[in-house]
Amino acid sequence: MGDSRKRESSFLIQGSILAIASIISRIIGLLYRVPLTAIIGDKGNSYYSCAYEIYSMLLLISSYSLPMAVSKLVSAKAAKGDFKNAFRVFKGALLLAVCSGVIAMSVVFFGAEAITRLMKTPLSIFALRILAPALVVMAILGVMRGFFQGLGTMMPSAVSQIIEQIINAIISVWAAYMLASYGKKVGAVLGSGEDYAAAYGAAGGTLGTAMGAVFALLFSIFVFATYSSVYRRRVRQSRTKRTDRYSYIMILLMLTIVPVLLSTTVYNISSVIDQGVYKNIALRQGVESAKMDELWGIFSGKYKVLTNVPISIASAMAASCVPSLAAAHAKRDAKLVRSRINSSIRFIMVIAFPCAVGIGVLASPIMQLLFGDGGKVIENMLRIGAVSIVFYSLSTLSNGLLQGINRMRAPVKNALIALALHVVVLFICMYGFRLGIYSVVIANTFFAFVMCFLNASSLKRYTRYRQEILKTFLIPAISSGIMGVAVYFAYPFLHKFLKVNAVSTLISIVIGGLVYLILLFLLHGLKEEEVLSFPKGRILVRVLKKLHLLR
């Protein structure tokens, strides 16, 4: 029993490390988008997001599935003491990463003009071409992160993520400012100073992305070199004498990569489809090109940036779940598999519910605080789409859970069904109800909801996992709802006396957080042993007991 709790604690701690790093990275990403948006504007955000989404799509196809595949295979072999072949998986994956990265880079760099014209955003070409080399860097970096995670340590991946975002933030803002000024001069000659300033500024933003990846890779190489002697000793101590051929490893990688690739591609391609469908229909409905770009810039540069912060926690937890679930599955430990599924889902829901309610209630004040934009468009987007934070968090996590138990085809099938229904809803909202940019928000929320339902059904079928409802969903939802009411009344009261939005918003968030935590523990949403599983759990338990919130 003690050993089981220790393993569970280690699992949650490793997941929490990656989740905390993701939160920090997303917060840095959110903060630097404030000065970046001030420099390039909503139109520049549209150019930036167009290039970034195309880059993300190619990254998904070329190498996004590699970290998960590597961590899954390395973890399964390491669990059996087969470190020699685990290391061969790493070397084979590196070769595959270089090849796929170079191909993707060539497609993006030489096809940039045709791709951006197809997306009705031709001035994104500058930003897209700058991103092309990052595809090779990210492919190699992904393999290294997957190797570390497969060996059971999330720290190198966590630190490299933070380094990546810090460098990204610094260079993005500096390069955007410099290139926007240059673009304005170029545009003055060509008769479109504002457009070229936004386009060149967006290119500066993507330069930060590329350089952040380079520095993260250098850090990962340093960590690998530092511990190379440890890895070599593990290889010598390997329990197996059989050496897997690289051809066999490549087949294993491809068999693991292809289902993950299909799942993540279908799951993430919705953003590219949304942009193409929205922009083409909006133009046919008489929306001016400049207005269309501005609305898409608000959606991609503000709405998605903010809502992705809590969702990134689920993404980090999913990444940490795959190797641990793969190891438990390889040992045929069904009880441990179900226990880890339960722990990870509860962890995510405790975070996702208050984030969704808080963002929905404080939509306008938060946007004023971050971007100086508390307008009706972004406020309505956040209020309509806040619930998607819960759905996306759960669907992202359940994708990783299914992949961790080697049910690769289930997320692919589920994502295809959800994507087809998502496109139908998008067309109905655009043509039937003429909801414009809100159609994209509604369609995205519906997509995530369908994925949650289908993935939950698949988990139940393959693991016999029975979802606990009260502590996982009802208590966090009730606590968040009461928190939302408290914040709803706290903000206008504070703003009436303080007259400063930033201070009123921050104090309201603190009040909301305290109300939520108090209610969560008063309603027995978390037990002492669960709190002990969190990083610094013993300190948290002592504090909570002194406050009489934990028995």
N, C-alpha and C positions, 0 to 999 in steps of 0.2 A: 504493500500500500504506500509506504513511504517512498519507495523507488518510483512508483507510478506518479506520485505528486511531484517528485523532483523532476521527472521527465516533462511533465505538463508545465511546470514552472519554467524550465529551460526553454521549452517551445514558445511560450507566451513572451518570455523576455527577449528572445531572438526576434520574434515578430514585432515586438514593441520597439526594439532598437531601429528596425527598418522603418516602422511606422513613424517614429519620432523624427527620423532623418527626412522622411517624405514630407512631414508637416513643415519642418524647418525649410526644406527646399521649396515647397509650395509658397510658404510665407515670403521667402526671399523673392520668388518669382512674381508673387502678387505685388510686393512693394516696388520692385524695379519697373513693373509695368505702369506704375503711376507716372514717373518722370518720362518714361518712353512714350506713353500716350500723350503727354503734354507736348512732346517734341513732334511726333508724327501725326497726331490727331486720329479721329475715327476712320478717316479714309486710309491713312497709313496702316492702321490696325487691320483693315480689310486686306491690304496688300500683304502684310506680314502673315496673317492667318492663312491666306490662300497658299502662300509658299510653304508655310510650316505644315499645313495639312497634307499637301502633296508629298513633302519630305517625310512626314510621319507615315504616310501610306507606303512609300517605298521602303522605309525603315522596317515596317511591319513585314513586308514581303521578303526583304533580303535578310534580316537578322534579328527582328524583335523576338521571335520564338526561340532563338538560340540560347539565351540565358536560362529559360525555363527548362529546355531540353537538356542542357548540360547539367544543371543543378539536379534534375530528376535522375539522370543516368549515373552521375557521380555519387549521389546520395545512396541510390540502390546498391551500387557496388561497394561503397565505403561501409554500408551497414553489414555487409558480409565479409569485411576485412580485405576486400580485393582492391587495394590501393594502386597496385601496378596498372591494372586496366582502367581504373578511374582516371589515372594520369594520362593514359593513352587516349581516353575520351576527350580530355582537355586539349591535347595536341591536335587530334583530328578535327575538333571543332574550330580551332584557330585557323587551320587551313581552309576550312569551309567558309569561315567568316570573311577572310581576305578575298576569296573568289567572289562570293555573293556581294560583298561590299563594293568591289571594283565594278562589277556589272551594274549595280544600282546607281553608283556614282555616274557612270557613263550615260545611262538612260536619262537621269535628271539633268546633267550638264548639257548634253547635246539635244535633248528633247524639250528643254525648258520653254522655248518660244511657242512650240505647238501646244504644249500642255496648258500654259497660262492663257493662251487665246481660247482654248476649249472651255476653260473655267470663267471666261468673260472678264478676266482680270489681267490683261497683257503686261501691265507695268510691274507685276510681281516677278518678272523674269530676273531682275537683278538680285532680289532676295533669294530666289530659288537656286540660282547658280552658285551663290556663296555657300549655301547649305550642302551642295553636292559632295565635297570631300568629307564632310562630317559623317556620311553614311559608312565609309570605310572605318573611320575611327570608332564609331558607335558599335559596329559589328564586333570588332576586337574587344572593346571594353565590355560588351555584353557577355562574351564568353568568359572573361576573367571574373566578372561579377557572379556568373552562374557557377563557376568552379568554387569560389569562396563559399557561396551559399550551400552548395552541395556537400561541402565538408563541415557544414553546421555553424559557420560564423557569418554573421550579417554585418559586422563592424566595418570591414573594408568597403563593402558596397555602400553602407550608410555614409561613411566619411567622404567617399568619392562623389556621392550625390551632392553633398553639401558644398564641396570644393567646386564641382561643376556649376552649381547655381551661383555661387559667389562670383566666380570669374565671368560667368554669363551676364550677371547683373552689371558688373563694372564696365565690361567692354561694350555691352549692348547700348547702355545709355551714352557712353562717350562716343562710340562709333556712329550712333544714330544722330547725335548732335552735329558731329563733324560732316557726315555725309549728307544730312538734310540741308546744311548750308551750301554744300557743293551742288546738290541737286537743284536747289533754288536758282543758282546761277545758270546751270545747264538748261533748266526749264524756261528761264527768262529769254534765252536765245531761241528756244524751240516754240515759245509762245504758250507755255503751260507751267509756270513756275511752281504753283501750289501742288500740282499732281506729281511733278518730278521730285520736289522736296520730300513729299510723303513716301514716294517709291524708293528713293535713295536712303531715307531715314529708316525705312523698313529693312532695307538691305543691311544697314548698320546693326539693327536689332538681331538679325540672323547671324551676323559675324560673331556676336557674343555667344550664341548657341554653339557654333563650331569650335570656338576657342575654349569654351567651358568643357566640351567633350575631350579636347586634347589634354588639358590639365588633369582631368579625372583619369584619363588613361595613363598618364605619366605617374600619378600617385599609385594606381593599381599595379603598375610594373614594379615600382619601388617596393610595395608590400610583398609582392610575389618573390622578388629577388632577396628580400630580407629573410623570408621563411623558406627559401629554396632547399636549405639543408634539412629542414624538418620534413618537407615533402619527399625528398630523396630517401630519408630514413624510413618513412612509412612505406615507400615502394619496396625497399629491401625487406621489410618485415611483413610484406603482403602474404596472406594465408594461402593464396592460390599460386600454382606454378604455371597455369595455363596463360598464354599470352594471346590476347585477341588480335586478329589481323585488322589492319586499318580499313580494309574493304568492308569487313564485318561491322566495325565501329561506325563507318559512314552510313551503312544500311540502317543500323540502330538509330543513329541521329536523324536520318531522313524519316524513318517510321515514327519517330517522336515529334519531329519538327512539323511535318506536313499537317497532322490534325490540329496541333496548336496554332500553326500558321493560318489555317483555314478559319479556325474559331476567332482568333484575334483580328484577322483581316475583315471578316464579316461583321464582327462586333464593332470595329472602329471605322469601317468604310462609310458608315451612316453619315459622318460629318462631311465627307467629300460629296456624297449623294445629296445631302441637304443643301450644300452650297450651290451645286449645279442646278438642282430642281428649283430652289428658291429664286436664284438670280435669273434664270431663263423665264420662269413664269411671271416674276415681278416685272421684267421688261415688257412682256406681252400685255400685262395689265396696265401699262402706261406709267410705271414708276420710273422716274428719272435715274439715269445711271449713277450720278453722284449721290442721290438720296439712298439708293439701293446699297451702295458701298458703305455709306455712313451707318445704315441700320445693321448691316452685316458686321461692321467693325465693332458696334456696341455689343452685339451678340457674342462674337468671338473674342474680343479684346477685354470685355468687362464681365459679362454674364458667365461665360465658360471659365474664365480665369478664376473667378471667385468660387463658383460651385465645385471646381476641380480640387480645391484645397482639402475639403473633408473626404472626397472620393479617393484621393491619393492614399489615404490611410488604408482603405480596403485593398487598393492595388498592392501596397507594401505587404499587407498581411497575406494576400494571395500568393505573392512571391515567396514569402517565408513558409507558407503552408506546404508548397509543392514538395520540397525535399524531405520534410518531416513526414508527410503523408506517404510519400513514395517509400521511405524506409519502413514505416509501419505496415504498409501494404505488402512490401517484399517479404516481411516476416509473418504475414498472414495474421496480424494482430487486429482483428475486426473491432474489438472493444476500444483499443487505443485510437483507431481511425475515427470511430464515432465520437469519442471524447474530444478529439482535436477539432472535429467539425463543429461540435457544440460550442467549445471555448472560443473559436475564432469568430463564429457568427454572433455570439453574445458580445464579444469585445467590440465588434464593428457597430452593432446596433446601439450600444450604450453611447457611442460617439456620434453616429449619423443622425439620430432623432433630434437631439438638441441643436445640432448645426443647421438642420433643415428648418426647424421652427424659428431659430434665431435669425437666420438670413431672410426668411419670409417676413417676419415682423419688423425687422430693422432694415429692410431693403433700401429705402431712400436715404436714411442717415449714414449707412455704411458706404453707399456709393458717393455721397457728398464728402465723407471723410477720406476715401481713397482717391477718387477721381474728380471731385468737385462737380459731380454730375448726379443729382438726385432727381432727374427728370422722370416723367411718367413712363417713357418707353422702357428704360432699364428697371424701374420699380415694378412695372407690370410683369416683365420677364421673370424677375426673381420671385415674385409672389405666385405666379403660375407654375414656375418650374422648381420651386424649393423642394417639393416632395420628391423630385427626381434624385436628390442627393441620397435619400434612403434606398430607392430602387437601384440606382447605379452602384452604390456601395455593396449592396447584397448580391447583385448580379455579377459584379466584378470578382468578388470573393468566391462565389459559387462556381464561377468558371475555373478558377485556380484549384478549388477543392476537387472538382471532377477530373481535372488533368492530373492531380496528385494521386488519385486512385486508379489511374490508367484508363479512364473512360474518356478517351480523346474525342470520339466522334459525337458524344452527346452535346457538348457546347456548340459544335459546328452546326448540327441539326437544329438546335434551339435558336441559335443566332440567325440562321437562314429564315426560319419561320417568323421570328420577331422582326427581321429586316423587311420582309415582304409586307407584313402588316403595317410596319412603320411608314413605308412608302405610300401605302393606300391612305393612311391617316393624313399624311402630309399633303397629298393631292386633294383630299376632301376639304381640309382646312384652307388650302390656298384657293381652290376653285369654287368649292361649295359655300364656304363661310367668309371667304376673302379676308382672312385674319392676318395676312402679310407675314412679318417676321415672327409673330407669335405662333404661327403654324409650326415653325421649326422647333420651338420650345415644347409645344404640346406633343408633337410627333416623337421627339427624343424621350420625353417622360413616358409615353406609351411603350416605346421600344424597351426601355429598362424594366418596366413593369412586367411585360410579357416574358422577358428573360428571367426575371426572378421566379415567376410561376413555373416555367418549364424546367429551369435548373433545379428547383426544389423537388419537383416530381422525379427528376433523374437521380438525385441524391438518395431519395427514399427508395427508389427501385434497386439501386446498385449496392447500397450499404445497409439497408433496413434502418436507416436513421429516422427516428421520430422526432419532429421538431417540437421543442418545448416552447409554449406560447407566452405564458404569463410573465416570466422574468426576462425573456429575450425581447419581446415586442410590447406587451401591454404596459408594463411598469415604466420602461423608458419613454413610451409614447405619452402616458398620463403625466409623468414628471415633466416632460418637455412641453406639453400643452399648458400646464399650470405656470411653468417658467415663461412661456410666451405671453400669457395674460399679465404676469408681473412686469415683464419688459415693456409691453404695450403701453402700460400706464406710467411706468417709471421714466421713459424717455421724454415725453412731453412735459412731465412735472419738472424734471431736471433742466430741460432746455428753457423752460419758462423763467427759471431763476438764474441759471448760469449763462444763458444767451450764447453759448459756444457749442457748436455741433460736435466737435471732436471730443471734448471732455464729456459731454452728455452721453454720447454714444459709447465711449469706453467704460464709463461708470455703469451704464445700463447693461453692457455685456458682462461685467464683473458680477453685478447683482443677479443677472440671469443664470450665470454659471453656479453661483452659490445656492440659489433656490433649487436648481436642478439637482445638484449633488446632495443637498439635504433631503429632498424628496426621494431620490433614488435609494438612499440608505434607510430612510424611515419606512419606505415600502418594501424593504428587504430585497432590493433589486440585485445586490451583490453580497456574497458571503465573505467571511474573513479569509478563508483559504483561497478564494478567487482574487482578492485584493493582494494577498501575499505573492501571487503569481506575477503581479506587475513589477516593473523595475522600481526599486526602492520601496517594495511592498511593506516591509516591516515598519518603516518610518510612517507610511501612510496609515497603517493599522493603529499605531500608537497615537497619532494625531486624531484619528476618527474616534477612538475609544475615549480620549480625553474630552471630546465634544459630545460624547454619549450618542454617536450616530452608528456605532458598531458595538455589538454585544460580545 
